[in-house]
Amino acid sequence: MNLWLADKKFVGEVIQRDAYQEISDLINDNLKRNIDQLPVSCFNIYHHPGSGGSTVARQVLWSSRKVLRCAVVKPSYSVATVSEHAFHLREYEEKNTQKCLPVLLLLEDCDKEYQDDLKKELEVAVNNKKIARGTLCFILLSCRRSHNPERMCRESPLENVAITHKLSDKEKRLFAGKRKTLEQQYQPEFILTFVLMSEEFDHQKIVEYVQKFVTHLLQGIDHASVVTRLIRYVALLNTYVQNSFISQSHCEALLAL
């Protein structure tokens, strides 16, 4: 929605990080290949949390929508269901299923196993439909958080793009200009992520901004209430125990329901 609003000039434009052009070039180069073309191609965006990786991925989908059919995958669906939906999208209102536009599918923070299984499922379906060899049918774009995206990129530079908190000179100019505009409308605590990004997540400034933000957030909160206790408990659990959960009965007991 933000990208559509920016296109229509209802809001300011969304900043394009350098990685946007990198991943766009990889996809475009892949579309031009004619020899030994695989039916399913895979590209990966590895990004520091908060560095704009998800935004870059959706910008790529948005700008590709006129030359490719684009969709975001819901990993809650089985790979068989996603494959079925992807083929419906590819063949929708097409008379010749051999010459459809490729489909660009975005997977966000999916397990590598899920991505591999989906690739295999799509390849099997392509083979069963007897689509001619050398026809590119699907492009899987995986966007995944990483604490060391640059290392992941070095391992396979023709498939992976890294996005970090470090900004290029061009990006610094863009972020500085956007920040000035935003600060005329909003207090810094309401654009916290953007401020931190424009400062390249400088540790001292992170501490300063986060302290102000949390202080403002906690104003007027009843720390003795059972709801606040539940939120604190869930927040700690979510932070320190991966894939954690608490049962409904524990919630009800804590809230005295």
PAVEX-453924 format. One line per field, with one value per residue: x, y, z of N, C-alpha, C in turn; residue number from 0; residue in three letters. Coordinates in nm, 3 decimals. Layout:
nX: c(X/...)
nY: c(Y/...)
nZ: c(Z/...)
caX: c(X/...)
caY: c(Y/...)
caZ: c(Z/...)
cX: c(X/...)
cY: c(Y/...)
cZ: c(Z/...)
num: c(NUM/...)
residu: c(Ala/...)
//
This chain:
nX: c(0.083/0.196/0.384/0.220/0.083/0.299/0.369/0.148/0.182/0.071/0.205/0.547/0.828/0.947/1.255/1.509/1.730/2.075/2.089/1.853/1.883/2.081/1.961/1.757/1.902/2.015/1.785/1.687/1.899/1.880/1.636/1.705/1.856/1.900/2.010/2.037/1.843/1.685/1.372/1.292/1.419/1.631/1.680/1.837/1.788/1.976/1.961/2.041/1.844/1.599/1.721/1.597/1.547/1.309/1.156/1.305/1.273/0.996/0.979/1.109/0.926/0.709/0.803/0.841/0.599/0.477/0.607/0.634/0.447/0.350/0.372/0.320/0.431/0.256/0.385/0.244/0.085/0.090/0.359/0.259/0.006/0.081/0.226/0.022/-0.143/0.040/0.071/-0.187/-0.188/0.014/-0.096/-0.331/-0.588/-0.436/-0.373/-0.184/-0.007/0.258/0.392/0.384/0.404/0.682/0.658/0.707/0.788/0.771/0.933/0.927/1.142/1.137/1.198/1.495/1.455/1.182/1.181/1.344/1.186/0.959/1.067/1.136/0.881/0.757/0.920/0.867/0.597/0.615/0.746/0.554/0.353/0.463/0.608/0.811/1.164/1.411/1.246/1.174/0.985/0.926/1.041/1.200/1.220/1.386/1.371/1.554/1.630/1.955/2.250/2.495/2.503/2.679/2.871/2.713/2.654/2.903/2.952/2.794/2.777/2.635/2.379/2.298/2.219/2.338/2.220/2.297/2.331/2.504/2.548/2.581/2.748/2.567/2.324/2.329/2.289/2.028/1.882/1.933/1.805/1.537/1.495/1.501/1.267/1.072/1.109/1.000/0.737/0.698/0.776/1.102/1.084/0.870/0.949/1.140/1.285/1.362/1.523/1.731/1.831/1.924/2.136/2.304/2.273/2.424/2.580/2.578/2.386/2.168/2.114/2.043/1.816/1.643/1.602/1.461/1.238/1.124/1.071/0.876/0.683/0.604/0.469/0.196/0.116/-0.019/0.168/0.113/-0.100/-0.264/-0.268/-0.050/0.154/0.128/0.194/0.462/0.572/0.529/0.677/0.941/0.972/0.942/1.165/1.389/1.350/1.340/1.078/0.881/0.596/0.296/0.046/-0.313/-0.446/-0.257/-0.245/-0.506/-0.504/-0.311/-0.436/-0.647/-0.895)
nY: c(-0.120/0.126/0.163/0.190/0.426/0.600/0.599/0.726/0.975/1.047/1.020/1.071/0.954/0.614/0.524/0.384/0.139/0.055/-0.215/-0.280/-0.232/-0.417/-0.673/-0.653/-0.643/-0.900/-1.059/-0.962/-1.027/-1.299/-1.340/-1.292/-1.502/-1.772/-2.016/-2.335/-2.280/-2.299/-2.425/-2.320/-2.057/-1.931/-1.671/-1.485/-1.261/-1.150/-0.997/-0.753/-0.727/-0.475/-0.326/-0.275/-0.481/-0.629/-0.427/-0.366/-0.609/-0.608/-0.379/-0.466/-0.659/-0.488/-0.316/-0.499/-0.587/-0.538/-0.679/-0.932/-1.190/-1.146/-1.242/-1.285/-1.537/-1.735/-1.893/-2.053/-2.214/-2.536/-2.666/-2.791/-2.674/-2.406/-2.436/-2.519/-2.288/-2.108/-2.200/-2.160/-1.883/-1.832/-1.933/-1.799/-1.678/-1.727/-1.843/-2.005/-2.219/-2.273/-2.042/-1.847/-1.558/-1.546/-1.626/-1.437/-1.511/-1.417/-1.510/-1.471/-1.480/-1.761/-2.108/-2.266/-2.523/-2.528/-2.357/-2.506/-2.735/-2.628/-2.542/-2.789/-2.902/-2.732/-2.777/-3.048/-3.026/-2.866/-3.043/-3.247/-3.115/-3.102/-2.883/-2.702/-2.762/-2.535/-2.324/-2.056/-2.059/-1.994/-1.769/-1.769/-1.556/-1.515/-1.365/-1.304/-1.271/-1.207/-1.236/-1.209/-1.108/-1.040/-1.241/-1.454/-1.362/-1.355/-1.624/-1.708/-1.511/-1.474/-1.540/-1.440/-1.146/-0.897/-0.701/-0.448/-0.255/-0.055/0.234/0.345/0.629/0.752/0.650/0.761/1.034/1.024/0.923/1.121/1.345/1.254/1.214/1.476/1.576/1.409/1.469/1.718/1.666/1.466/1.357/1.243/0.996/0.870/0.793/0.601/0.369/0.461/0.681/0.554/0.395/0.587/0.679/0.474/0.278/0.351/0.275/0.428/0.624/0.462/0.360/0.600/0.690/0.469/0.458/0.699/0.644/0.417/0.522/0.712/0.540/0.391/0.563/0.631/0.367/0.098/-0.072/-0.270/-0.415/-0.717/-0.761/-0.610/-0.755/-0.998/-0.921/-0.844/-1.088/-1.250/-1.102/-1.126/-1.403/-1.440/-1.307/-1.446/-1.721/-1.913/-1.966/-1.996/-2.052/-2.001/-2.173/-2.159/-2.201/-2.122/-1.848/-1.774/-1.834/-1.655/-1.415/-1.433/-1.535)
nZ: c(0.000/0.081/-0.123/-0.346/-0.272/-0.270/-0.540/-0.646/-0.547/-0.305/-0.072/0.040/-0.158/-0.138/-0.004/-0.204/-0.139/-0.214/-0.259/-0.379/-0.655/-0.704/-0.661/-0.845/-1.084/-1.083/-1.115/-1.361/-1.534/-1.518/-1.645/-1.905/-1.986/-2.209/-2.263/-2.126/-1.931/-1.620/-1.487/-1.243/-1.061/-0.799/-0.565/-0.303/-0.032/0.226/0.536/0.789/1.086/1.073/0.877/0.641/0.463/0.403/0.291/0.060/-0.078/-0.130/-0.282/-0.511/-0.602/-0.651/-0.855/-1.051/-1.135/-1.380/-1.572/-1.481/-1.313/-0.986/-0.641/-0.285/-0.074/0.161/0.424/0.596/0.450/0.289/0.081/-0.141/-0.176/-0.219/-0.455/-0.627/-0.627/-0.733/-0.995/-1.088/-1.088/-1.273/-1.511/-1.548/-1.749/-1.974/-2.299/-2.418/-2.243/-2.251/-2.294/-2.087/-1.868/-1.642/-1.290/-1.002/-0.681/-0.347/-0.053/0.287/0.557/0.571/0.645/0.525/0.443/0.376/0.153/-0.023/-0.051/-0.174/-0.415/-0.530/-0.550/-0.734/-0.956/-1.012/-1.080/-1.310/-1.479/-1.493/-1.629/-1.872/-1.972/-2.195/-2.202/-2.079/-2.029/-1.828/-1.545/-1.276/-1.022/-0.722/-0.456/-0.174/0.141/0.416/0.763/0.900/1.097/0.991/0.711/0.502/0.489/0.401/0.149/0.025/-0.005/-0.215/-0.452/-0.691/-0.643/-0.400/-0.207/0.008/0.280/0.496/0.806/0.746/0.551/0.212/0.056/-0.116/-0.016/0.239/0.185/0.082/0.303/0.493/0.384/0.378/0.648/0.752/0.641/0.763/1.033/1.055/1.075/1.266/1.602/1.710/1.851/1.735/1.490/1.518/1.418/1.165/1.229/1.371/1.164/0.984/1.128/1.109/1.302/1.529/1.834/2.078/2.022/1.972/2.230/2.358/2.207/2.232/2.508/2.548/2.392/2.519/2.772/2.708/2.606/2.829/2.991/3.200/3.222/3.405/3.614/3.794/3.710/3.594/3.322/3.225/3.350/3.217/2.955/2.995/3.069/2.839/2.654/2.750/2.732/2.457/2.368/2.474/2.442/2.172/1.933/2.129/2.352/2.546/2.727/2.686/2.926/3.114/3.061/3.128/3.399/3.494/3.436/3.600/3.514)
caX: c(0.000/0.285/0.445/0.114/0.061/0.415/0.357/0.040/0.224/-0.003/0.309/0.681/0.878/1.016/1.396/1.561/1.867/2.157/2.062/1.738/1.935/2.159/1.872/1.686/1.995/2.026/1.662/1.680/1.998/1.824/1.528/1.764/1.926/1.828/2.077/2.035/1.757/1.611/1.233/1.277/1.541/1.624/1.768/1.822/1.827/2.009/1.967/2.037/1.711/1.580/1.801/1.515/1.547/1.172/1.114/1.372/1.210/0.864/1.003/1.141/0.799/0.626/0.855/0.841/0.462/0.431/0.677/0.623/0.334/0.416/0.290/0.389/0.395/0.224/0.446/0.151/0.030/0.182/0.424/0.170/-0.096/0.147/0.257/-0.105/-0.182/0.138/0.041/-0.310/-0.149/0.092/-0.176/-0.459/-0.627/-0.336/-0.417/-0.072/0.061/0.402/0.452/0.331/0.502/0.731/0.597/0.803/0.729/0.851/0.925/0.989/1.185/1.100/1.307/1.560/1.392/1.055/1.216/1.391/1.071/0.874/1.138/1.120/0.739/0.733/0.993/0.792/0.475/0.657/0.774/0.427/0.276/0.538/0.650/0.935/1.289/1.465/1.144/1.172/0.845/0.914/1.158/1.178/1.300/1.379/1.419/1.575/1.716/2.084/2.344/2.616/2.458/2.789/2.931/2.622/2.664/3.033/2.948/2.730/2.743/2.545/2.244/2.267/2.245/2.345/2.178/2.343/2.300/2.600/2.495/2.674/2.738/2.441/2.215/2.334/2.225/1.884/1.826/1.941/1.697/1.408/1.483/1.464/1.124/0.991/1.120/0.912/0.600/0.690/0.881/1.197/1.044/0.768/1.015/1.259/1.363/1.420/1.630/1.843/1.886/1.999/2.257/2.373/2.259/2.531/2.543/2.545/2.260/2.064/2.080/1.975/1.684/1.559/1.562/1.355/1.120/1.063/1.017/0.751/0.587/0.558/0.394/0.054/0.086/-0.034/0.261/0.063/-0.213/-0.233/-0.244/0.089/0.238/0.123/0.271/0.604/0.610/0.534/0.787/1.067/0.973/0.961/1.302/1.495/1.322/1.293/0.958/0.817/0.453/0.237/-0.086/-0.430/-0.479/-0.165/-0.291/-0.629/-0.468/-0.240/-0.533/-0.753/-1.023)
caY: c(0.000/0.242/0.178/0.244/0.565/0.678/0.611/0.821/1.103/1.079/1.028/1.083/0.831/0.518/0.521/0.261/0.108/0.008/-0.357/-0.291/-0.244/-0.541/-0.788/-0.633/-0.681/-1.047/-1.114/-0.925/-1.109/-1.434/-1.341/-1.285/-1.626/-1.861/-2.146/-2.412/-2.212/-2.388/-2.379/-2.247/-1.990/-1.886/-1.563/-1.463/-1.136/-1.167/-0.860/-0.724/-0.683/-0.331/-0.257/-0.248/-0.595/-0.659/-0.318/-0.388/-0.723/-0.569/-0.284/-0.547/-0.713/-0.378/-0.265/-0.610/-0.636/-0.520/-0.774/-1.064/-1.205/-1.141/-1.278/-1.314/-1.670/-1.752/-2.022/-2.136/-2.311/-2.642/-2.637/-2.840/-2.571/-2.289/-2.473/-2.517/-2.149/-2.043/-2.238/-2.089/-1.745/-1.831/-1.969/-1.725/-1.612/-1.753/-1.944/-2.096/-2.236/-2.285/-1.909/-1.757/-1.478/-1.610/-1.581/-1.402/-1.542/-1.371/-1.585/-1.390/-1.550/-1.903/-2.203/-2.309/-2.649/-2.495/-2.303/-2.617/-2.823/-2.558/-2.547/-2.925/-2.922/-2.658/-2.845/-3.169/-2.984/-2.822/-3.164/-3.317/-3.039/-3.113/-2.752/-2.718/-2.736/-2.402/-2.222/-2.008/-2.051/-1.935/-1.713/-1.762/-1.454/-1.535/-1.252/-1.369/-1.201/-1.272/-1.154/-1.192/-1.119/-1.027/-1.374/-1.533/-1.310/-1.397/-1.767/-1.728/-1.374/-1.471/-1.574/-1.374/-1.004/-0.863/-0.566/-0.425/-0.123/0.043/0.302/0.404/0.775/0.785/0.619/0.859/1.157/1.000/0.909/1.251/1.429/1.200/1.234/1.616/1.590/1.340/1.535/1.834/1.618/1.371/1.353/1.133/0.867/0.808/0.742/0.548/0.282/0.541/0.760/0.463/0.353/0.699/0.691/0.345/0.203/0.388/0.215/0.530/0.689/0.361/0.360/0.726/0.692/0.363/0.498/0.800/0.579/0.331/0.611/0.767/0.430/0.339/0.664/0.605/0.224/0.042/-0.185/-0.372/-0.487/-0.852/-0.752/-0.567/-0.867/-1.096/-0.868/-0.852/-1.230/-1.295/-1.031/-1.190/-1.538/-1.427/-1.259/-1.537/-1.860/-1.913/-2.045/-2.028/-2.026/-2.041/-2.232/-2.076/-2.217/-2.038/-1.710/-1.755/-1.836/-1.531/-1.305/-1.464/-1.549)
caZ: c(0.000/0.085/-0.255/-0.433/-0.231/-0.315/-0.686/-0.675/-0.487/-0.183/0.032/-0.017/-0.218/-0.052/-0.040/-0.261/-0.100/-0.326/-0.280/-0.470/-0.791/-0.713/-0.677/-0.972/-1.191/-1.083/-1.172/-1.503/-1.605/-1.523/-1.745/-2.039/-2.019/-2.300/-2.268/-1.999/-1.835/-1.530/-1.473/-1.117/-1.014/-0.659/-0.521/-0.159/0.033/0.369/0.586/0.932/1.128/1.076/0.774/0.523/0.370/0.359/0.203/-0.069/-0.145/-0.181/-0.391/-0.629/-0.651/-0.701/-0.982/-1.149/-1.155/-1.518/-1.660/-1.418/-1.220/-0.856/-0.524/-0.160/-0.026/0.303/0.461/0.672/0.354/0.247/-0.046/-0.246/-0.197/-0.279/-0.594/-0.701/-0.643/-0.821/-1.133/-1.125/-1.117/-1.398/-1.630/-1.548/-1.875/-2.078/-2.396/-2.441/-2.114/-2.274/-2.310/-1.984/-1.796/-1.519/-1.165/-0.898/-0.551/-0.234/0.072/0.392/0.679/0.566/0.663/0.401/0.404/0.309/0.022/-0.107/-0.081/-0.271/-0.544/-0.584/-0.583/-0.859/-1.065/-1.044/-1.149/-1.444/-1.555/-1.517/-1.728/-1.998/-2.021/-2.270/-2.131/-2.106/-2.001/-1.690/-1.499/-1.143/-0.954/-0.578/-0.391/-0.030/0.220/0.545/0.857/0.924/1.175/0.910/0.571/0.407/0.471/0.318/0.013/-0.031/-0.036/-0.346/-0.494/-0.806/-0.597/-0.274/-0.189/0.151/0.321/0.634/0.860/0.691/0.434/0.116/0.053/-0.182/0.077/0.349/0.138/0.072/0.437/0.561/0.330/0.422/0.792/0.773/0.608/0.863/1.164/1.052/1.100/1.378/1.702/1.682/1.908/1.651/1.368/1.583/1.330/1.058/1.289/1.397/1.036/0.927/1.209/1.091/1.427/1.620/1.962/2.178/1.987/1.992/2.372/2.387/2.144/2.287/2.644/2.535/2.337/2.621/2.876/2.656/2.589/2.957/3.066/3.222/3.227/3.540/3.620/3.886/3.652/3.546/3.177/3.209/3.389/3.109/2.843/3.032/3.068/2.700/2.587/2.792/2.676/2.313/2.344/2.515/2.407/2.033/1.905/2.257/2.363/2.673/2.703/2.719/3.067/3.191/3.042/3.208/3.540/3.523/3.429/3.697/3.441)
cX: c(0.087/0.348/0.344/0.091/0.176/0.410/0.255/0.065/0.138/0.093/0.443/0.730/0.950/1.161/1.435/1.705/1.942/2.126/1.942/1.786/2.012/2.067/1.791/1.774/2.008/1.903/1.654/1.780/1.947/1.715/1.583/1.835/1.839/1.884/2.075/1.952/1.680/1.469/1.210/1.412/1.521/1.726/1.736/1.867/1.852/2.030/1.972/1.894/1.703/1.655/1.722/1.510/1.409/1.120/1.175/1.303/1.075/0.875/1.033/1.013/0.715/0.673/0.853/0.701/0.412/0.499/0.674/0.491/0.393/0.318/0.380/0.339/0.362/0.278/0.358/0.083/0.135/0.243/0.336/0.063/-0.037/0.178/0.131/-0.149/-0.089/0.111/-0.090/-0.277/-0.074/0.004/-0.306/-0.478/-0.519/-0.387/-0.308/0.009/0.211/0.471/0.391/0.443/0.552/0.663/0.708/0.735/0.822/0.824/0.999/1.014/1.132/1.222/1.364/1.496/1.261/1.081/1.259/1.276/0.979/0.938/1.119/0.976/0.706/0.800/0.920/0.666/0.505/0.680/0.646/0.342/0.345/0.569/0.790/1.058/1.344/1.367/1.148/1.027/0.831/1.048/1.123/1.274/1.281/1.442/1.431/1.667/1.844/2.171/2.475/2.581/2.572/2.858/2.845/2.633/2.794/3.031/2.887/2.684/2.649/2.401/2.201/2.302/2.240/2.298/2.215/2.298/2.391/2.545/2.607/2.657/2.607/2.323/2.211/2.265/2.073/1.819/1.827/1.829/1.561/1.387/1.442/1.316/1.036/0.992/1.041/0.768/0.588/0.804/0.972/1.153/0.938/0.824/1.147/1.346/1.432/1.538/1.753/1.910/1.972/2.129/2.343/2.378/2.379/2.491/2.500/2.411/2.143/2.017/1.999/1.832/1.590/1.512/1.449/1.225/1.047/1.001/0.882/0.643/0.525/0.478/0.247/0.017/0.082/0.052/0.213/-0.048/-0.169/-0.205/-0.099/0.185/0.242/0.207/0.421/0.654/0.627/0.650/0.921/1.080/1.005/1.104/1.406/1.472/1.261/1.175/0.883/0.667/0.412/0.094/-0.197/-0.463/-0.387/-0.204/-0.412/-0.599/-0.402/-0.336/-0.651/-0.890/-1.094)
cY: c(0.126/0.268/0.236/0.392/0.654/0.700/0.718/0.958/1.145/1.092/1.043/0.949/0.745/0.509/0.383/0.243/0.051/-0.137/-0.378/-0.311/-0.374/-0.661/-0.776/-0.676/-0.833/-1.109/-1.084/-1.005/-1.251/-1.446/-1.343/-1.413/-1.716/-2.003/-2.209/-2.342/-2.314/-2.336/-2.297/-2.189/-1.940/-1.776/-1.533/-1.324/-1.168/-1.028/-0.855/-0.685/-0.531/-0.254/-0.233/-0.361/-0.627/-0.552/-0.334/-0.499/-0.684/-0.461/-0.358/-0.606/-0.604/-0.331/-0.372/-0.648/-0.622/-0.614/-0.916/-1.069/-1.226/-1.176/-1.299/-1.448/-1.666/-1.889/-2.108/-2.239/-2.416/-2.607/-2.685/-2.736/-2.448/-2.316/-2.467/-2.374/-2.076/-2.076/-2.173/-1.945/-1.737/-1.847/-1.889/-1.648/-1.625/-1.863/-2.048/-2.107/-2.256/-2.148/-1.808/-1.670/-1.557/-1.549/-1.557/-1.419/-1.497/-1.458/-1.506/-1.475/-1.694/-1.989/-2.240/-2.437/-2.625/-2.444/-2.415/-2.709/-2.758/-2.561/-2.685/-2.950/-2.853/-2.727/-2.972/-3.133/-2.937/-2.942/-3.239/-3.247/-3.037/-2.976/-2.766/-2.685/-2.600/-2.290/-2.183/-1.986/-1.975/-1.881/-1.703/-1.659/-1.468/-1.418/-1.301/-1.285/-1.280/-1.178/-1.133/-1.203/-1.113/-1.161/-1.461/-1.491/-1.355/-1.542/-1.793/-1.593/-1.366/-1.503/-1.492/-1.226/-0.974/-0.720/-0.549/-0.286/-0.015/0.101/0.350/0.556/0.820/0.762/0.719/0.989/1.141/0.994/1.043/1.343/1.384/1.226/1.379/1.638/1.528/1.412/1.665/1.796/1.536/1.392/1.233/0.997/0.795/0.759/0.678/0.465/0.362/0.623/0.672/0.420/0.464/0.724/0.565/0.266/0.225/0.349/0.321/0.595/0.590/0.363/0.484/0.727/0.588/0.399/0.601/0.735/0.496/0.415/0.667/0.659/0.387/0.440/0.624/0.457/0.176/-0.084/-0.296/-0.456/-0.623/-0.851/-0.711/-0.679/-0.973/-1.050/-0.878/-0.996/-1.281/-1.231/-1.095/-1.329/-1.533/-1.387/-1.368/-1.684/-1.864/-2.008/-2.086/-1.999/-2.055/-2.085/-2.134/-2.084/-2.134/-1.890/-1.682/-1.752/-1.704/-1.410/-1.324/-1.471/-1.676)
cZ: c(0.000/-0.052/-0.355/-0.401/-0.277/-0.466/-0.724/-0.611/-0.368/-0.064/-0.039/-0.069/-0.115/-0.098/-0.095/-0.216/-0.220/-0.361/-0.372/-0.613/-0.810/-0.739/-0.806/-1.089/-1.200/-1.150/-1.321/-1.586/-1.621/-1.629/-1.888/-2.081/-2.106/-2.301/-2.129/-1.891/-1.751/-1.514/-1.347/-1.075/-0.872/-0.633/-0.375/-0.118/0.180/0.427/0.738/0.970/1.133/0.968/0.646/0.422/0.316/0.264/0.065/-0.147/-0.205/-0.290/-0.521/-0.688/-0.716/-0.838/-1.091/-1.195/-1.299/-1.616/-1.606/-1.342/-1.081/-0.743/-0.403/-0.107/0.123/0.346/0.549/0.582/0.321/0.112/-0.163/-0.279/-0.265/-0.425/-0.680/-0.729/-0.741/-0.967/-1.180/-1.164/-1.250/-1.521/-1.642/-1.679/-1.983/-2.170/-2.421/-2.313/-2.129/-2.274/-2.212/-1.928/-1.675/-1.397/-1.062/-0.762/-0.440/-0.112/0.179/0.517/0.685/0.595/0.527/0.350/0.329/0.168/-0.073/-0.147/-0.185/-0.409/-0.609/-0.629/-0.715/-0.977/-1.108/-1.123/-1.291/-1.534/-1.589/-1.622/-1.865/-2.060/-2.082/-2.186/-2.173/-2.082/-1.855/-1.647/-1.367/-1.095/-0.807/-0.520/-0.241/0.042/0.365/0.634/0.881/1.006/1.100/0.762/0.470/0.383/0.382/0.171/-0.052/-0.074/-0.174/-0.400/-0.613/-0.769/-0.476/-0.276/-0.040/0.173/0.468/0.680/0.802/0.562/0.342/0.120/-0.009/-0.087/0.193/0.309/0.132/0.210/0.511/0.514/0.377/0.571/0.824/0.749/0.716/0.997/1.170/1.088/1.228/1.476/1.676/1.734/1.824/1.518/1.409/1.488/1.221/1.111/1.313/1.268/0.977/1.003/1.199/1.221/1.520/1.763/2.064/2.150/1.998/2.137/2.408/2.333/2.206/2.428/2.639/2.488/2.444/2.733/2.834/2.648/2.722/3.039/3.078/3.227/3.372/3.549/3.712/3.825/3.597/3.396/3.150/3.244/3.279/2.990/2.871/3.020/2.925/2.626/2.623/2.730/2.527/2.279/2.368/2.480/2.268/2.016/2.031/2.253/2.507/2.646/2.741/2.867/3.156/3.180/3.131/3.356/3.580/3.525/3.523/3.631/3.488)
num: c(0/1/2/3/4/5/6/7/8/9/10/11/12/13/14/15/16/17/18/19/20/21/22/23/24/25/26/27/28/29/30/31/32/33/34/35/36/37/38/39/40/41/42/43/44/45/46/47/48/49/50/51/52/53/54/55/56/57/58/59/60/61/62/63/64/65/66/67/68/69/70/71/72/73/74/75/76/77/78/79/80/81/82/83/84/85/86/87/88/89/90/91/92/93/94/95/96/97/98/99/100/101/102/103/104/105/106/107/108/109/110/111/112/113/114/115/116/117/118/119/120/121/122/123/124/125/126/127/128/129/130/131/132/133/134/135/136/137/138/139/140/141/142/143/144/145/146/147/148/149/150/151/152/153/154/155/156/157/158/159/160/161/162/163/164/165/166/167/168/169/170/171/172/173/174/175/176/177/178/179/180/181/182/183/184/185/186/187/188/189/190/191/192/193/194/195/196/197/198/199/200/201/202/203/204/205/206/207/208/209/210/211/212/213/214/215/216/217/218/219/220/221/222/223/224/225/226/227/228/229/230/231/232/233/234/235/236/237/238/239/240/241/242/243/244/245/246/247/248/249/250/251/252/253/254/255/256)
residu: c(Met/Asn/Leu/Trp/Leu/Ala/Asp/Lys/Lys/Phe/Val/Gly/Glu/Val/Ile/Gln/Arg/Asp/Ala/Tyr/Gln/Glu/Ile/Ser/Asp/Leu/Ile/Asn/Asp/Asn/Leu/Lys/Arg/Asn/Ile/Asp/Gln/Leu/Pro/Val/Ser/Cys/Phe/Asn/Ile/Tyr/His/His/Pro/Gly/Ser/Gly/Gly/Ser/Thr/Val/Ala/Arg/Gln/Val/Leu/Trp/Ser/Ser/Arg/Lys/Val/Leu/Arg/Cys/Ala/Val/Val/Lys/Pro/Ser/Tyr/Ser/Val/Ala/Thr/Val/Ser/Glu/His/Ala/Phe/His/Leu/Arg/Glu/Tyr/Glu/Glu/Lys/Asn/Thr/Gln/Lys/Cys/Leu/Pro/Val/Leu/Leu/Leu/Leu/Glu/Asp/Cys/Asp/Lys/Glu/Tyr/Gln/Asp/Asp/Leu/Lys/Lys/Glu/Leu/Glu/Val/Ala/Val/Asn/Asn/Lys/Lys/Ile/Ala/Arg/Gly/Thr/Leu/Cys/Phe/Ile/Leu/Leu/Ser/Cys/Arg/Arg/Ser/His/Asn/Pro/Glu/Arg/Met/Cys/Arg/Glu/Ser/Pro/Leu/Glu/Asn/Val/Ala/Ile/Thr/His/Lys/Leu/Ser/Asp/Lys/Glu/Lys/Arg/Leu/Phe/Ala/Gly/Lys/Arg/Lys/Thr/Leu/Glu/Gln/Gln/Tyr/Gln/Pro/Glu/Phe/Ile/Leu/Thr/Phe/Val/Leu/Met/Ser/Glu/Glu/Phe/Asp/His/Gln/Lys/Ile/Val/Glu/Tyr/Val/Gln/Lys/Phe/Val/Thr/His/Leu/Leu/Gln/Gly/Ile/Asp/His/Ala/Ser/Val/Val/Thr/Arg/Leu/Ile/Arg/Tyr/Val/Ala/Leu/Leu/Asn/Thr/Tyr/Val/Gln/Asn/Ser/Phe/Ile/Ser/Gln/Ser/His/Cys/Glu/Ala/Leu/Leu/Ala/Leu)
//
